[in-house]
Amino acid sequence: MNFEIQGLDALMQNLMNLPLEEAEENKALNAGAKVVKEAVEKEVPVGKSKNKKNKLKNNIKIKRAKDGEAKVHTGKAYHGHIIEGGRSAGSKYVTKKGIRQKVTWGPIAPNPFFTRGFEFSKPGALNAIADEIKKAKNL
């Protein structure tokens, strides 16, 4: 079963042309970012780590809306981009305590959890933004 909603783009364009205060706009963007964050958290691969600080799922963060932008990012989880895009195998030489050693690593298959979560959450985020704008403008 397939269905298509027509006129959603025109509705969103009309809503975006309404005069909004910056605080109202930021509130709407934060609501949309929250929907995206929740969807990305559902897609994060969960390992068997016992250290909760290092878990990628706990480090998905929202940077509050400012200047018409709200950002969802991986926070202090520095390895999120490696999981998202994968990594090829390789090796290099390093010096430890004056001794030159070869360090090797294996390949990691890409797992685009962030992209999946973002694509899945687009309609919900747009609806959350539209609802906040409607609430602000008493529509």
Phi and psi in radians as a Rosetta constraint file:
Dihedral C 1 N 2 CA 2 C 2 CIRCULARHARMONIC -2.122 0.35
Dihedral N 2 CA 2 C 2 N 3 CIRCULARHARMONIC 2.504 0.35
Dihedral C 2 N 3 CA 3 C 3 CIRCULARHARMONIC -2.534 0.35
Dihedral N 3 CA 3 C 3 N 4 CIRCULARHARMONIC 2.725 0.35
Dihedral C 3 N 4 CA 4 C 4 CIRCULARHARMONIC -2.342 0.35
Dihedral N 4 CA 4 C 4 N 5 CIRCULARHARMONIC 2.344 0.35
Dihedral C 4 N 5 CA 5 C 5 CIRCULARHARMONIC -1.658 0.35
Dihedral N 5 CA 5 C 5 N 6 CIRCULARHARMONIC 2.088 0.35
Dihedral C 5 N 6 CA 6 C 6 CIRCULARHARMONIC -1.772 0.35
Dihedral N 6 CA 6 C 6 N 7 CIRCULARHARMONIC 2.567 0.35
Dihedral C 6 N 7 CA 7 C 7 CIRCULARHARMONIC 1.596 0.35
Dihedral N 7 CA 7 C 7 N 8 CIRCULARHARMONIC -0.074 0.35
Dihedral C 7 N 8 CA 8 C 8 CIRCULARHARMONIC -1.140 0.35
Dihedral N 8 CA 8 C 8 N 9 CIRCULARHARMONIC -0.693 0.35
Dihedral C 8 N 9 CA 9 C 9 CIRCULARHARMONIC -1.111 0.35
Dihedral N 9 CA 9 C 9 N 10 CIRCULARHARMONIC -0.744 0.35
Dihedral C 9 N 10 CA 10 C 10 CIRCULARHARMONIC -1.132 0.35
Dihedral N 10 CA 10 C 10 N 11 CIRCULARHARMONIC -0.699 0.35
Dihedral C 10 N 11 CA 11 C 11 CIRCULARHARMONIC -1.089 0.35
Dihedral N 11 CA 11 C 11 N 12 CIRCULARHARMONIC -0.797 0.35
Dihedral C 11 N 12 CA 12 C 12 CIRCULARHARMONIC -1.119 0.35
Dihedral N 12 CA 12 C 12 N 13 CIRCULARHARMONIC -0.653 0.35
Dihedral C 12 N 13 CA 13 C 13 CIRCULARHARMONIC -1.124 0.35
Dihedral N 13 CA 13 C 13 N 14 CIRCULARHARMONIC -0.741 0.35
Dihedral C 13 N 14 CA 14 C 14 CIRCULARHARMONIC -1.109 0.35
Dihedral N 14 CA 14 C 14 N 15 CIRCULARHARMONIC -0.699 0.35
Dihedral C 14 N 15 CA 15 C 15 CIRCULARHARMONIC -1.139 0.35
Dihedral N 15 CA 15 C 15 N 16 CIRCULARHARMONIC -0.652 0.35
Dihedral C 15 N 16 CA 16 C 16 CIRCULARHARMONIC -1.245 0.35
Dihedral N 16 CA 16 C 16 N 17 CIRCULARHARMONIC -0.390 0.35
Dihedral C 16 N 17 CA 17 C 17 CIRCULARHARMONIC -1.448 0.35
Dihedral N 17 CA 17 C 17 N 18 CIRCULARHARMONIC -0.157 0.35
Dihedral C 17 N 18 CA 18 C 18 CIRCULARHARMONIC -1.185 0.35
Dihedral N 18 CA 18 C 18 N 19 CIRCULARHARMONIC 2.490 0.35
Dihedral C 18 N 19 CA 19 C 19 CIRCULARHARMONIC -1.255 0.35
Dihedral N 19 CA 19 C 19 N 20 CIRCULARHARMONIC 2.089 0.35
Dihedral C 19 N 20 CA 20 C 20 CIRCULARHARMONIC -2.091 0.35
Dihedral N 20 CA 20 C 20 N 21 CIRCULARHARMONIC 2.513 0.35
Dihedral C 20 N 21 CA 21 C 21 CIRCULARHARMONIC -1.301 0.35
Dihedral N 21 CA 21 C 21 N 22 CIRCULARHARMONIC 2.706 0.35
Dihedral C 21 N 22 CA 22 C 22 CIRCULARHARMONIC -1.080 0.35
Dihedral N 22 CA 22 C 22 N 23 CIRCULARHARMONIC -0.657 0.35
Dihedral C 22 N 23 CA 23 C 23 CIRCULARHARMONIC -1.130 0.35
Dihedral N 23 CA 23 C 23 N 24 CIRCULARHARMONIC -0.687 0.35
Dihedral C 23 N 24 CA 24 C 24 CIRCULARHARMONIC -1.151 0.35
Dihedral N 24 CA 24 C 24 N 25 CIRCULARHARMONIC -0.745 0.35
Dihedral C 24 N 25 CA 25 C 25 CIRCULARHARMONIC -1.096 0.35
Dihedral N 25 CA 25 C 25 N 26 CIRCULARHARMONIC -0.784 0.35
Dihedral C 25 N 26 CA 26 C 26 CIRCULARHARMONIC -1.114 0.35
Dihedral N 26 CA 26 C 26 N 27 CIRCULARHARMONIC -0.671 0.35
Dihedral C 26 N 27 CA 27 C 27 CIRCULARHARMONIC -1.100 0.35
Dihedral N 27 CA 27 C 27 N 28 CIRCULARHARMONIC -0.736 0.35
Dihedral C 27 N 28 CA 28 C 28 CIRCULARHARMONIC -1.140 0.35
Dihedral N 28 CA 28 C 28 N 29 CIRCULARHARMONIC -0.756 0.35
Dihedral C 28 N 29 CA 29 C 29 CIRCULARHARMONIC -1.143 0.35
Dihedral N 29 CA 29 C 29 N 30 CIRCULARHARMONIC -0.662 0.35
Dihedral C 29 N 30 CA 30 C 30 CIRCULARHARMONIC -1.129 0.35
Dihedral N 30 CA 30 C 30 N 31 CIRCULARHARMONIC -0.632 0.35
Dihedral C 30 N 31 CA 31 C 31 CIRCULARHARMONIC -1.133 0.35
Dihedral N 31 CA 31 C 31 N 32 CIRCULARHARMONIC -0.725 0.35
Dihedral C 31 N 32 CA 32 C 32 CIRCULARHARMONIC -1.146 0.35
Dihedral N 32 CA 32 C 32 N 33 CIRCULARHARMONIC -0.709 0.35
Dihedral C 32 N 33 CA 33 C 33 CIRCULARHARMONIC -1.128 0.35
Dihedral N 33 CA 33 C 33 N 34 CIRCULARHARMONIC -0.613 0.35
Dihedral C 33 N 34 CA 34 C 34 CIRCULARHARMONIC -1.116 0.35
Dihedral N 34 CA 34 C 34 N 35 CIRCULARHARMONIC -0.698 0.35
Dihedral C 34 N 35 CA 35 C 35 CIRCULARHARMONIC -1.115 0.35
Dihedral N 35 CA 35 C 35 N 36 CIRCULARHARMONIC -0.760 0.35
Dihedral C 35 N 36 CA 36 C 36 CIRCULARHARMONIC -1.109 0.35
Dihedral N 36 CA 36 C 36 N 37 CIRCULARHARMONIC -0.771 0.35
Dihedral C 36 N 37 CA 37 C 37 CIRCULARHARMONIC -1.025 0.35
Dihedral N 37 CA 37 C 37 N 38 CIRCULARHARMONIC -0.786 0.35
Dihedral C 37 N 38 CA 38 C 38 CIRCULARHARMONIC -1.107 0.35
Dihedral N 38 CA 38 C 38 N 39 CIRCULARHARMONIC -0.681 0.35
Dihedral C 38 N 39 CA 39 C 39 CIRCULARHARMONIC -1.196 0.35
Dihedral N 39 CA 39 C 39 N 40 CIRCULARHARMONIC -0.693 0.35
Dihedral C 39 N 40 CA 40 C 40 CIRCULARHARMONIC -1.157 0.35
Dihedral N 40 CA 40 C 40 N 41 CIRCULARHARMONIC -0.703 0.35
Dihedral C 40 N 41 CA 41 C 41 CIRCULARHARMONIC -1.070 0.35
Dihedral N 41 CA 41 C 41 N 42 CIRCULARHARMONIC -0.591 0.35
Dihedral C 41 N 42 CA 42 C 42 CIRCULARHARMONIC -1.197 0.35
Dihedral N 42 CA 42 C 42 N 43 CIRCULARHARMONIC -0.472 0.35
Dihedral C 42 N 43 CA 43 C 43 CIRCULARHARMONIC -1.599 0.35
Dihedral N 43 CA 43 C 43 N 44 CIRCULARHARMONIC -0.196 0.35
Dihedral C 43 N 44 CA 44 C 44 CIRCULARHARMONIC -1.126 0.35
Dihedral N 44 CA 44 C 44 N 45 CIRCULARHARMONIC 2.280 0.35
Dihedral C 44 N 45 CA 45 C 45 CIRCULARHARMONIC -1.215 0.35
Dihedral N 45 CA 45 C 45 N 46 CIRCULARHARMONIC 2.329 0.35
Dihedral C 45 N 46 CA 46 C 46 CIRCULARHARMONIC -1.888 0.35
Dihedral N 46 CA 46 C 46 N 47 CIRCULARHARMONIC 2.135 0.35
Dihedral C 46 N 47 CA 47 C 47 CIRCULARHARMONIC -1.595 0.35
Dihedral N 47 CA 47 C 47 N 48 CIRCULARHARMONIC -2.878 0.35
Dihedral C 47 N 48 CA 48 C 48 CIRCULARHARMONIC -1.819 0.35
Dihedral N 48 CA 48 C 48 N 49 CIRCULARHARMONIC 0.370 0.35
Dihedral C 48 N 49 CA 49 C 49 CIRCULARHARMONIC -1.149 0.35
Dihedral N 49 CA 49 C 49 N 50 CIRCULARHARMONIC 2.414 0.35
Dihedral C 49 N 50 CA 50 C 50 CIRCULARHARMONIC -1.570 0.35
Dihedral N 50 CA 50 C 50 N 51 CIRCULARHARMONIC -0.283 0.35
Dihedral C 50 N 51 CA 51 C 51 CIRCULARHARMONIC -1.499 0.35
Dihedral N 51 CA 51 C 51 N 52 CIRCULARHARMONIC 1.883 0.35
Dihedral C 51 N 52 CA 52 C 52 CIRCULARHARMONIC -1.226 0.35
Dihedral N 52 CA 52 C 52 N 53 CIRCULARHARMONIC -0.404 0.35
Dihedral C 52 N 53 CA 53 C 53 CIRCULARHARMONIC -1.147 0.35
Dihedral N 53 CA 53 C 53 N 54 CIRCULARHARMONIC -0.565 0.35
Dihedral C 53 N 54 CA 54 C 54 CIRCULARHARMONIC -1.574 0.35
Dihedral N 54 CA 54 C 54 N 55 CIRCULARHARMONIC -0.042 0.35
Dihedral C 54 N 55 CA 55 C 55 CIRCULARHARMONIC -1.253 0.35
Dihedral N 55 CA 55 C 55 N 56 CIRCULARHARMONIC 2.302 0.35
Dihedral C 55 N 56 CA 56 C 56 CIRCULARHARMONIC -1.092 0.35
Dihedral N 56 CA 56 C 56 N 57 CIRCULARHARMONIC -0.653 0.35
Dihedral C 56 N 57 CA 57 C 57 CIRCULARHARMONIC -1.053 0.35
Dihedral N 57 CA 57 C 57 N 58 CIRCULARHARMONIC -0.651 0.35
Dihedral C 57 N 58 CA 58 C 58 CIRCULARHARMONIC -1.382 0.35
Dihedral N 58 CA 58 C 58 N 59 CIRCULARHARMONIC -0.135 0.35
Dihedral C 58 N 59 CA 59 C 59 CIRCULARHARMONIC -1.880 0.35
Dihedral N 59 CA 59 C 59 N 60 CIRCULARHARMONIC 0.167 0.35
Dihedral C 59 N 60 CA 60 C 60 CIRCULARHARMONIC -1.325 0.35
Dihedral N 60 CA 60 C 60 N 61 CIRCULARHARMONIC 2.097 0.35
Dihedral C 60 N 61 CA 61 C 61 CIRCULARHARMONIC -2.204 0.35
Dihedral N 61 CA 61 C 61 N 62 CIRCULARHARMONIC 2.793 0.35
Dihedral C 61 N 62 CA 62 C 62 CIRCULARHARMONIC -1.954 0.35
Dihedral N 62 CA 62 C 62 N 63 CIRCULARHARMONIC 2.249 0.35
Dihedral C 62 N 63 CA 63 C 63 CIRCULARHARMONIC -1.622 0.35
Dihedral N 63 CA 63 C 63 N 64 CIRCULARHARMONIC 2.080 0.35
Dihedral C 63 N 64 CA 64 C 64 CIRCULARHARMONIC -0.912 0.35
Dihedral N 64 CA 64 C 64 N 65 CIRCULARHARMONIC 2.591 0.35
Dihedral C 64 N 65 CA 65 C 65 CIRCULARHARMONIC -1.088 0.35
Dihedral N 65 CA 65 C 65 N 66 CIRCULARHARMONIC 2.347 0.35
Dihedral C 65 N 66 CA 66 C 66 CIRCULARHARMONIC -2.686 0.35
Dihedral N 66 CA 66 C 66 N 67 CIRCULARHARMONIC 2.374 0.35
Dihedral C 66 N 67 CA 67 C 67 CIRCULARHARMONIC 0.980 0.35
Dihedral N 67 CA 67 C 67 N 68 CIRCULARHARMONIC 0.675 0.35
Dihedral C 67 N 68 CA 68 C 68 CIRCULARHARMONIC 1.335 0.35
Dihedral N 68 CA 68 C 68 N 69 CIRCULARHARMONIC 0.326 0.35
Dihedral C 68 N 69 CA 69 C 69 CIRCULARHARMONIC -2.385 0.35
Dihedral N 69 CA 69 C 69 N 70 CIRCULARHARMONIC 2.342 0.35
Dihedral C 69 N 70 CA 70 C 70 CIRCULARHARMONIC -2.134 0.35
Dihedral N 70 CA 70 C 70 N 71 CIRCULARHARMONIC 2.386 0.35
Dihedral C 70 N 71 CA 71 C 71 CIRCULARHARMONIC -2.059 0.35
Dihedral N 71 CA 71 C 71 N 72 CIRCULARHARMONIC 2.405 0.35
Dihedral C 71 N 72 CA 72 C 72 CIRCULARHARMONIC -1.934 0.35
Dihedral N 72 CA 72 C 72 N 73 CIRCULARHARMONIC 2.209 0.35
Dihedral C 72 N 73 CA 73 C 73 CIRCULARHARMONIC -2.501 0.35
Dihedral N 73 CA 73 C 73 N 74 CIRCULARHARMONIC 3.075 0.35
Dihedral C 73 N 74 CA 74 C 74 CIRCULARHARMONIC -1.584 0.35
Dihedral N 74 CA 74 C 74 N 75 CIRCULARHARMONIC 0.188 0.35
Dihedral C 74 N 75 CA 75 C 75 CIRCULARHARMONIC 1.007 0.35
Dihedral N 75 CA 75 C 75 N 76 CIRCULARHARMONIC -2.236 0.35
Dihedral C 75 N 76 CA 76 C 76 CIRCULARHARMONIC -1.542 0.35
Dihedral N 76 CA 76 C 76 N 77 CIRCULARHARMONIC 0.087 0.35
Dihedral C 76 N 77 CA 77 C 77 CIRCULARHARMONIC -1.431 0.35
Dihedral N 77 CA 77 C 77 N 78 CIRCULARHARMONIC 1.492 0.35
Dihedral C 77 N 78 CA 78 C 78 CIRCULARHARMONIC -1.116 0.35
Dihedral N 78 CA 78 C 78 N 79 CIRCULARHARMONIC -0.306 0.35
Dihedral C 78 N 79 CA 79 C 79 CIRCULARHARMONIC -1.652 0.35
Dihedral N 79 CA 79 C 79 N 80 CIRCULARHARMONIC 0.068 0.35
Dihedral C 79 N 80 CA 80 C 80 CIRCULARHARMONIC -1.031 0.35
Dihedral N 80 CA 80 C 80 N 81 CIRCULARHARMONIC -0.701 0.35
Dihedral C 80 N 81 CA 81 C 81 CIRCULARHARMONIC -1.191 0.35
Dihedral N 81 CA 81 C 81 N 82 CIRCULARHARMONIC -0.495 0.35
Dihedral C 81 N 82 CA 82 C 82 CIRCULARHARMONIC -1.224 0.35
Dihedral N 82 CA 82 C 82 N 83 CIRCULARHARMONIC -0.726 0.35
Dihedral C 82 N 83 CA 83 C 83 CIRCULARHARMONIC -1.171 0.35
Dihedral N 83 CA 83 C 83 N 84 CIRCULARHARMONIC -0.732 0.35
Dihedral C 83 N 84 CA 84 C 84 CIRCULARHARMONIC -1.084 0.35
Dihedral N 84 CA 84 C 84 N 85 CIRCULARHARMONIC -0.856 0.35
Dihedral C 84 N 85 CA 85 C 85 CIRCULARHARMONIC -1.806 0.35
Dihedral N 85 CA 85 C 85 N 86 CIRCULARHARMONIC -0.145 0.35
Dihedral C 85 N 86 CA 86 C 86 CIRCULARHARMONIC 1.429 0.35
Dihedral N 86 CA 86 C 86 N 87 CIRCULARHARMONIC -3.141 0.35
Dihedral C 86 N 87 CA 87 C 87 CIRCULARHARMONIC -2.697 0.35
Dihedral N 87 CA 87 C 87 N 88 CIRCULARHARMONIC 2.472 0.35
Dihedral C 87 N 88 CA 88 C 88 CIRCULARHARMONIC -1.509 0.35
Dihedral N 88 CA 88 C 88 N 89 CIRCULARHARMONIC 2.821 0.35
Dihedral C 88 N 89 CA 89 C 89 CIRCULARHARMONIC -1.255 0.35
Dihedral N 89 CA 89 C 89 N 90 CIRCULARHARMONIC 2.743 0.35
Dihedral C 89 N 90 CA 90 C 90 CIRCULARHARMONIC -3.029 0.35
Dihedral N 90 CA 90 C 90 N 91 CIRCULARHARMONIC -3.125 0.35
Dihedral C 90 N 91 CA 91 C 91 CIRCULARHARMONIC -2.732 0.35
Dihedral N 91 CA 91 C 91 N 92 CIRCULARHARMONIC 2.793 0.35
Dihedral C 91 N 92 CA 92 C 92 CIRCULARHARMONIC -2.741 0.35
Dihedral N 92 CA 92 C 92 N 93 CIRCULARHARMONIC 2.859 0.35
Dihedral C 92 N 93 CA 93 C 93 CIRCULARHARMONIC -1.720 0.35
Dihedral N 93 CA 93 C 93 N 94 CIRCULARHARMONIC 2.361 0.35
Dihedral C 93 N 94 CA 94 C 94 CIRCULARHARMONIC -2.259 0.35
Dihedral N 94 CA 94 C 94 N 95 CIRCULARHARMONIC 2.752 0.35
Dihedral C 94 N 95 CA 95 C 95 CIRCULARHARMONIC -1.914 0.35
Dihedral N 95 CA 95 C 95 N 96 CIRCULARHARMONIC 2.120 0.35
Dihedral C 95 N 96 CA 96 C 96 CIRCULARHARMONIC -2.161 0.35
Dihedral N 96 CA 96 C 96 N 97 CIRCULARHARMONIC 2.109 0.35
Dihedral C 96 N 97 CA 97 C 97 CIRCULARHARMONIC 0.938 0.35
Dihedral N 97 CA 97 C 97 N 98 CIRCULARHARMONIC 0.684 0.35
Dihedral C 97 N 98 CA 98 C 98 CIRCULARHARMONIC 1.424 0.35
Dihedral N 98 CA 98 C 98 N 99 CIRCULARHARMONIC 0.015 0.35
Dihedral C 98 N 99 CA 99 C 99 CIRCULARHARMONIC -1.934 0.35
Dihedral N 99 CA 99 C 99 N 100 CIRCULARHARMONIC 2.252 0.35
Dihedral C 99 N 100 CA 100 C 100 CIRCULARHARMONIC -1.456 0.35
Dihedral N 100 CA 100 C 100 N 101 CIRCULARHARMONIC 2.165 0.35
Dihedral C 100 N 101 CA 101 C 101 CIRCULARHARMONIC -2.244 0.35
Dihedral N 101 CA 101 C 101 N 102 CIRCULARHARMONIC 2.606 0.35
Dihedral C 101 N 102 CA 102 C 102 CIRCULARHARMONIC -1.635 0.35
Dihedral N 102 CA 102 C 102 N 103 CIRCULARHARMONIC 2.215 0.35
Dihedral C 102 N 103 CA 103 C 103 CIRCULARHARMONIC -1.947 0.35
Dihedral N 103 CA 103 C 103 N 104 CIRCULARHARMONIC 2.254 0.35
Dihedral C 103 N 104 CA 104 C 104 CIRCULARHARMONIC -2.128 0.35
Dihedral N 104 CA 104 C 104 N 105 CIRCULARHARMONIC 2.708 0.35
Dihedral C 104 N 105 CA 105 C 105 CIRCULARHARMONIC -2.497 0.35
Dihedral N 105 CA 105 C 105 N 106 CIRCULARHARMONIC 2.668 0.35
Dihedral C 105 N 106 CA 106 C 106 CIRCULARHARMONIC -1.639 0.35
Dihedral N 106 CA 106 C 106 N 107 CIRCULARHARMONIC 2.958 0.35
Dihedral C 106 N 107 CA 107 C 107 CIRCULARHARMONIC -1.308 0.35
Dihedral N 107 CA 107 C 107 N 108 CIRCULARHARMONIC 2.681 0.35
Dihedral C 107 N 108 CA 108 C 108 CIRCULARHARMONIC -2.184 0.35
Dihedral N 108 CA 108 C 108 N 109 CIRCULARHARMONIC 2.202 0.35
Dihedral C 108 N 109 CA 109 C 109 CIRCULARHARMONIC -1.237 0.35
Dihedral N 109 CA 109 C 109 N 110 CIRCULARHARMONIC 2.500 0.35
Dihedral C 109 N 110 CA 110 C 110 CIRCULARHARMONIC -1.143 0.35
Dihedral N 110 CA 110 C 110 N 111 CIRCULARHARMONIC 2.480 0.35
Dihedral C 110 N 111 CA 111 C 111 CIRCULARHARMONIC -2.345 0.35
Dihedral N 111 CA 111 C 111 N 112 CIRCULARHARMONIC 1.519 0.35
Dihedral C 111 N 112 CA 112 C 112 CIRCULARHARMONIC -1.292 0.35
Dihedral N 112 CA 112 C 112 N 113 CIRCULARHARMONIC 1.137 0.35
Dihedral C 112 N 113 CA 113 C 113 CIRCULARHARMONIC -1.128 0.35
Dihedral N 113 CA 113 C 113 N 114 CIRCULARHARMONIC -0.681 0.35
Dihedral C 113 N 114 CA 114 C 114 CIRCULARHARMONIC -1.190 0.35
Dihedral N 114 CA 114 C 114 N 115 CIRCULARHARMONIC -0.764 0.35
Dihedral C 114 N 115 CA 115 C 115 CIRCULARHARMONIC -1.107 0.35
Dihedral N 115 CA 115 C 115 N 116 CIRCULARHARMONIC -0.768 0.35
Dihedral C 115 N 116 CA 116 C 116 CIRCULARHARMONIC -1.051 0.35
Dihedral N 116 CA 116 C 116 N 117 CIRCULARHARMONIC -0.815 0.35
Dihedral C 116 N 117 CA 117 C 117 CIRCULARHARMONIC -1.098 0.35
Dihedral N 117 CA 117 C 117 N 118 CIRCULARHARMONIC -0.726 0.35
Dihedral C 117 N 118 CA 118 C 118 CIRCULARHARMONIC -1.129 0.35
Dihedral N 118 CA 118 C 118 N 119 CIRCULARHARMONIC -0.843 0.35
Dihedral C 118 N 119 CA 119 C 119 CIRCULARHARMONIC -1.105 0.35
Dihedral N 119 CA 119 C 119 N 120 CIRCULARHARMONIC -0.684 0.35
Dihedral C 119 N 120 CA 120 C 120 CIRCULARHARMONIC -1.164 0.35
Dihedral N 120 CA 120 C 120 N 121 CIRCULARHARMONIC -0.570 0.35
Dihedral C 120 N 121 CA 121 C 121 CIRCULARHARMONIC -1.602 0.35
Dihedral N 121 CA 121 C 121 N 122 CIRCULARHARMONIC -0.094 0.35
Dihedral C 121 N 122 CA 122 C 122 CIRCULARHARMONIC -0.915 0.35
Dihedral N 122 CA 122 C 122 N 123 CIRCULARHARMONIC -0.931 0.35
Dihedral C 122 N 123 CA 123 C 123 CIRCULARHARMONIC -1.070 0.35
Dihedral N 123 CA 123 C 123 N 124 CIRCULARHARMONIC -0.715 0.35
Dihedral C 123 N 124 CA 124 C 124 CIRCULARHARMONIC -1.142 0.35
Dihedral N 124 CA 124 C 124 N 125 CIRCULARHARMONIC -0.671 0.35
Dihedral C 124 N 125 CA 125 C 125 CIRCULARHARMONIC -1.173 0.35
Dihedral N 125 CA 125 C 125 N 126 CIRCULARHARMONIC -0.740 0.35
Dihedral C 125 N 126 CA 126 C 126 CIRCULARHARMONIC -1.076 0.35
Dihedral N 126 CA 126 C 126 N 127 CIRCULARHARMONIC -0.721 0.35
Dihedral C 126 N 127 CA 127 C 127 CIRCULARHARMONIC -1.128 0.35
Dihedral N 127 CA 127 C 127 N 128 CIRCULARHARMONIC -0.704 0.35
Dihedral C 127 N 128 CA 128 C 128 CIRCULARHARMONIC -1.127 0.35
Dihedral N 128 CA 128 C 128 N 129 CIRCULARHARMONIC -0.719 0.35
Dihedral C 128 N 129 CA 129 C 129 CIRCULARHARMONIC -1.120 0.35
Dihedral N 129 CA 129 C 129 N 130 CIRCULARHARMONIC -0.797 0.35
Dihedral C 129 N 130 CA 130 C 130 CIRCULARHARMONIC -1.095 0.35
Dihedral N 130 CA 130 C 130 N 131 CIRCULARHARMONIC -0.705 0.35
Dihedral C 130 N 131 CA 131 C 131 CIRCULARHARMONIC -1.105 0.35
Dihedral N 131 CA 131 C 131 N 132 CIRCULARHARMONIC -0.727 0.35
Dihedral C 131 N 132 CA 132 C 132 CIRCULARHARMONIC -1.153 0.35
Dihedral N 132 CA 132 C 132 N 133 CIRCULARHARMONIC -0.669 0.35
Dihedral C 132 N 133 CA 133 C 133 CIRCULARHARMONIC -1.179 0.35
Dihedral N 133 CA 133 C 133 N 134 CIRCULARHARMONIC -0.728 0.35
Dihedral C 133 N 134 CA 134 C 134 CIRCULARHARMONIC -1.080 0.35
Dihedral N 134 CA 134 C 134 N 135 CIRCULARHARMONIC -0.720 0.35
Dihedral C 134 N 135 CA 135 C 135 CIRCULARHARMONIC -1.128 0.35
Dihedral N 135 CA 135 C 135 N 136 CIRCULARHARMONIC -0.723 0.35
Dihedral C 135 N 136 CA 136 C 136 CIRCULARHARMONIC -1.170 0.35
Dihedral N 136 CA 136 C 136 N 137 CIRCULARHARMONIC -0.605 0.35
Dihedral C 136 N 137 CA 137 C 137 CIRCULARHARMONIC -1.717 0.35
Dihedral N 137 CA 137 C 137 N 138 CIRCULARHARMONIC 0.099 0.35
Dihedral C 137 N 138 CA 138 C 138 CIRCULARHARMONIC 0.957 0.35
Dihedral N 138 CA 138 C 138 N 139 CIRCULARHARMONIC 0.832 0.35
